[in-house]
Amino acid sequence: MPKSTKYRSRTPDAQGIIRYSDEEHATWATLIERQLPKLEGQVCREYIDALDAMGFPRDRIPQLHEVSAVLQDHTGWSVAPVPALIDFTSFFELLASKRFPAATFIRDAEDLDYLEEPDIFHEIFGHTPLLTDYRFAAFTEAYGKAGLAADNKDHAMLARLFWFTVEFGLIDAPEGLRSYGAGIVSSPGELDYALHSPVPDRRPFDPLSALRTPYRIDIFQTVYYRLDSFDTLFELAQSDLVPMIGEARRLGMFEPTYPLKNIA
């Protein structure tokens, strides 16, 4: 996530409602209408079924209490409004208590195709559907608890595990390679790139390897990890993730496969 942003999250009123403008609702409508047709054949069935269960409106931004009501019925999760940028500890605390943090702003028209920081379309459309799946929800909760148990110096390393699963994960579905990560399913460009481009390396998922893999947030990914199934994440949720961080640190980081930034 960028260190600074021009965006500021919207604060719910006394009734818990965020009063979005007509222009902001129109941005949501544009984003969801152009993304939905891209999902079939490229996104895993678990996500598509979960998206149907969420029942997002197409003509307006859903209110957080509407999203939370569906999640509560399935796995007991809810959505918590947060500023555009929060620290690792706050992030881990929310996940550990089964609350998914959602920045409540939506991108401007000039950022329609790409945005470094997560907006409400990314958070709600990308992240919340799979939280109806008990396996995915259990992993996300366990990840938050691992973050709270880990040393502060290991937070950045632990972020890589989230990045290569929840954000940019692929899955070997019975019908072929599909995406499930929120950063892919909410991105028109990266959805095609992640599955079809000859550029990225699509590696079998291994949590230790994911912890050792560097990434950049401002480019399409050069490495993706492929799950066998969400059962793998559920099994990982039953493990102690903290010792894996120490082992990854002992083994050292993989060399970056992306161009390094030029620093003036």
C-alpha positions in Angstrom: 0.0 0.0 0.0 1.3 3.5 -0.7 2.6 5.5 2.2 0.3 8.4 1.4 -2.9 8.8 -0.6 -5.1 11.6 -1.9 -8.1 9.5 -0.8 -9.9 9.7 2.5 -12.4 7.2 3.7 -16.0 8.2 4.3 -17.5 8.2 7.8 -20.9 6.6 8.4 -23.5 8.8 9.9 -25.4 8.2 13.2 -27.5 5.6 11.4 -24.4 3.8 10.1 -25.1 5.0 6.5 -22.4 6.4 4.2 -23.9 9.1 2.0 -22.2 8.6 -1.4 -22.8 11.0 -4.3 -24.5 10.1 -7.5 -21.1 10.3 -9.2 -19.6 7.8 -6.7 -22.5 5.4 -7.2 -22.0 5.7 -11.0 -18.3 4.7 -10.5 -19.4 1.6 -8.7 -21.9 0.8 -11.4 -19.2 1.2 -14.1 -16.7 -1.0 -12.3 -19.1 -3.8 -11.5 -20.8 -3.9 -14.9 -17.5 -4.1 -16.8 -16.0 -6.7 -14.4 -18.8 -9.2 -14.1 -18.6 -10.5 -17.7 -14.9 -11.2 -17.3 -15.4 -13.6 -14.4 -16.8 -16.7 -16.1 -14.0 -19.0 -17.2 -11.3 -17.0 -15.4 -12.4 -16.9 -11.7 -12.9 -20.0 -9.6 -16.4 -21.4 -9.1 -16.2 -20.8 -5.3 -15.8 -17.1 -5.9 -18.6 -16.9 -8.5 -21.0 -18.8 -6.3 -20.0 -16.6 -3.3 -20.5 -13.4 -5.4 -24.1 -14.6 -6.2 -24.7 -15.1 -2.5 -23.6 -11.6 -1.7 -26.2 -10.1 -4.0 -24.4 -6.8 -4.5 -26.4 -4.0 -6.1 -25.2 -2.9 -9.5 -26.4 0.7 -9.4 -25.1 1.8 -6.1 -22.3 1.2 -3.6 -23.6 -1.3 -1.0 -23.7 -0.2 2.6 -21.3 -2.1 5.0 -24.2 -3.3 7.2 -25.7 -5.0 4.1 -22.5 -6.8 3.4 -21.9 -7.8 7.0 -25.4 -9.3 7.3 -24.6 -11.8 4.5 -21.2 -12.7 6.0 -22.7 -13.1 9.5 -25.1 -15.7 8.1 -22.4 -17.7 6.5 -19.2 -17.5 8.7 -19.8 -14.9 11.4 -17.6 -12.3 9.7 -18.4 -8.6 9.3 -16.9 -5.5 7.6 -15.4 -2.6 9.5 -14.9 0.8 8.0 -11.3 2.0 8.3 -9.2 4.9 7.0 -7.5 4.4 3.6 -4.3 3.5 5.4 -4.0 1.5 8.7 -1.0 -0.1 10.4 -0.2 -3.8 10.6 -1.3 -4.2 14.2 -4.8 -2.7 13.5 -5.1 -4.8 10.4 -4.2 -8.0 12.3 -6.5 -7.2 15.2 -9.5 -6.7 12.9 -8.9 -10.0 11.0 -8.3 -11.9 14.2 -11.7 -10.7 15.4 -13.4 -11.7 12.1 -13.9 -8.2 10.9 -12.6 -7.3 7.5 -11.2 -3.8 7.2 -12.7 -1.8 4.3 -11.7 1.7 3.2 -14.9 3.4 2.3 -13.8 5.7 -0.5 -14.2 4.9 -4.2 -11.7 5.7 -6.8 -11.9 8.8 -9.1 -12.7 8.6 -12.8 -9.0 9.1 -13.7 -8.1 6.1 -11.5 -10.8 3.8 -12.9 -8.4 1.3 -14.5 -5.7 1.2 -11.8 -5.3 2.2 -8.2 -2.5 1.2 -5.8 -4.5 1.6 -2.6 -7.6 -0.5 -1.9 -10.9 1.3 -2.4 -14.3 0.0 -1.6 -14.8 -1.7 -4.9 -11.6 -3.7 -4.3 -12.5 -4.4 -0.7 -16.2 -5.4 -1.1 -16.3 -6.9 -4.6 -12.8 -8.4 -4.4 -12.5 -9.6 -0.8 -15.8 -10.2 0.9 -17.4 -12.9 -1.3 -14.9 -15.6 -0.3 -15.3 -14.8 3.4 -18.6 -16.8 3.0 -16.4 -19.9 2.5 -15.5 -21.4 5.9 -12.1 -22.5 4.7 -11.1 -19.1 3.3 -12.6 -17.4 6.4 -10.7 -19.6 8.7 -7.4 -18.9 7.0 -8.0 -15.2 7.1 -8.8 -15.3 10.8 -5.7 -17.4 11.5 -3.5 -15.0 9.5 -4.7 -12.2 11.7 -3.9 -14.1 14.9 -0.5 -15.0 13.5 0.2 -11.3 12.9 -0.6 -10.5 16.5 1.7 -13.2 17.7 4.5 -12.4 15.4 7.3 -9.9 16.2 6.9 -6.5 14.7 10.0 -7.0 12.5 8.3 -9.9 10.9 5.1 -8.1 9.8 6.4 -7.2 6.4 7.4 -10.8 5.7 4.0 -12.1 6.9 2.4 -9.6 4.5 3.8 -11.7 1.6 1.7 -14.7 2.6 -1.4 -12.6 2.4 -0.3 -11.0 -0.8 0.2 -14.3 -2.6 -3.0 -15.9 -1.4 -5.8 -13.5 -0.4 -4.7 -10.7 -2.7 -3.1 -12.4 -5.8 -3.8 -16.1 -5.5 -4.5 -18.5 -8.3 -6.1 -22.0 -8.0 -5.9 -25.2 -10.0 -9.6 -25.7 -10.4 -11.0 -28.9 -11.9 -11.8 -26.9 -15.1 -8.4 -25.4 -15.3 -6.3 -22.5 -13.8 -8.5 -19.8 -12.3 -8.0 -16.8 -10.1 -9.4 -16.1 -6.6 -7.3 -13.3 -5.2 -9.1 -10.0 -4.6 -6.4 -8.0 -6.4 -7.0 -10.1 -9.5 -10.8 -10.5 -9.6 -11.3 -6.8 -9.0 -8.9 -5.7 -11.8 -9.8 -5.9 -15.5 -6.2 -5.8 -16.6 -4.6 -8.2 -14.2 -7.4 -10.8 -14.5 -6.4 -11.4 -18.1 -2.7 -11.0 -17.5 -2.5 -13.3 -14.5 -4.1 -16.2 -16.4 -2.9 -15.7 -19.9 0.3 -13.7 -20.1 3.5 -15.6 -20.8 5.4 -13.2 -18.6 4.6 -14.3 -15.0 5.9 -17.4 -13.2 2.9 -19.4 -11.8 4.4 -21.5 -9.0 2.7 -24.3 -7.0 1.7 -22.8 -3.6 4.0 -23.4 -0.7 3.6 -21.1 2.3 7.4 -21.0 3.1 8.1 -20.0 -0.5 5.4 -17.3 -0.5 7.0 -15.8 2.7 10.3 -15.6 0.9 9.0 -14.0 -2.3 9.3 -10.2 -2.7 6.7 -8.2 -4.7 5.9 -4.8 -5.9 2.5 -3.2 -5.4 2.6 -0.9 -8.4 2.9 -3.4 -11.3 1.3 -6.5 -12.5 2.8 -9.4 -10.6 5.7 -11.4 -12.0 5.0 -14.3 -9.6 1.8 -16.0 -8.7 1.2 -19.0 -6.5 -1.4 -21.7 -7.4 -3.4 -23.5 -4.8 -4.6 -27.1 -5.2 -7.8 -26.1 -3.4 -9.1 -24.0 -0.6 -8.7 -27.1 1.6 -5.0 -26.2 1.6 -5.7 -22.8 3.2 -8.0 -24.4 5.7 -5.2 -26.9 6.7 -2.8 -24.0 6.9 -5.2 -22.2 9.3 -4.8 -25.1 11.7 -1.0 -24.7 11.7 1.2 -22.3 13.7 2.3 -19.8 11.1 4.8 -17.9 13.3 7.6 -20.6 13.2 7.3 -20.5 9.4 8.4 -16.9 9.5 11.6 -17.8 11.3 12.4 -20.5 8.9 11.8 -18.2 5.9 14.0 -15.6 7.5 16.7 -18.3 8.0 16.5 -19.4 4.4 16.5 -15.9 3.0 14.6 -14.0 0.4 14.3 -15.1 -3.2 15.8 -12.7 -5.7 13.2 -10.3 -7.2 11.9 -11.2 -10.6 10.6 -7.7 -11.3 12.5 -4.5 -12.3 13.8 -2.6 -9.4 12.6 1.0 -8.9 15.0 3.8 -9.9 15.6 5.9 -6.8 16.7 9.5 -7.5 
